[in-house]
Amino acid sequence: MPPESTSRRLEALRSAPPDSWVALSKDESKIVAVGPSYQETVKKSEEAGEPDPVLLKTPKRWVPLAV
């Protein structure tokens, strides 16, 4: 994935609510739906016109990680 795509995805995820399901657009550049459950987020994504989103579960809180 090109660095600019990674940057857009990270920016989108930083704005996502904690402990929720997030549907990203196919190119992973923006959030198309958010919900408390996988099923609800898929439904909202389809209603938003994104039938094949990238789905992620956000953590309860973001913590720094060094690898």
C-alpha positions in Angstrom: 0.0 0.0 0.0 1.5 3.4 -0.9 2.4 5.7 2.0 -0.3 8.2 1.1 -2.9 5.5 1.3 -1.7 4.4 4.7 -1.7 8.0 5.9 -5.4 8.5 4.8 -6.4 5.2 6.5 -4.7 6.2 9.7 -6.4 9.7 9.7 -9.8 8.1 9.2 -9.2 5.6 12.0 -8.1 8.2 14.4 -11.5 9.9 14.0 -13.4 6.7 14.6 -15.2 6.2 18.0 -13.5 3.7 20.4 -15.0 0.2 20.8 -17.0 0.3 17.6 -17.1 -1.4 14.2 -15.9 0.8 11.3 -16.5 0.3 7.6 -13.9 2.0 5.4 -14.3 2.7 1.7 -12.8 0.1 -0.7 -9.7 2.3 -1.1 -9.6 2.7 2.8 -9.5 6.5 2.6 -12.7 7.3 4.4 -15.2 6.0 6.9 -18.5 5.1 5.3 -20.2 3.6 8.3 -19.8 3.1 12.1 -21.9 0.9 14.4 -21.9 -1.0 17.6 -22.1 -4.4 15.8 -20.7 -6.0 12.7 -24.1 -6.6 11.2 -25.3 -3.1 11.8 -22.2 -1.6 10.3 -22.4 -3.8 7.2 -26.0 -2.7 6.7 -25.2 1.0 7.1 -22.3 0.5 4.6 -24.5 -1.0 2.0 -27.1 1.8 2.5 -24.2 4.3 2.0 -23.4 2.7 -1.4 -20.3 0.7 -0.3 -21.2 -3.0 -0.8 -17.7 -4.3 -0.2 -16.2 -2.3 2.7 -13.1 -3.0 4.7 -14.4 -3.7 8.2 -12.4 -3.1 11.4 -13.1 -3.2 15.1 -11.6 -0.2 17.0 -10.0 -0.8 20.4 -11.6 0.4 23.6 -8.7 2.9 23.8 -5.7 3.6 21.6 -2.4 2.9 23.2 1.1 3.6 21.9 3.0 0.5 20.6 6.7 0.2 19.9 7.8 -2.7 17.8 
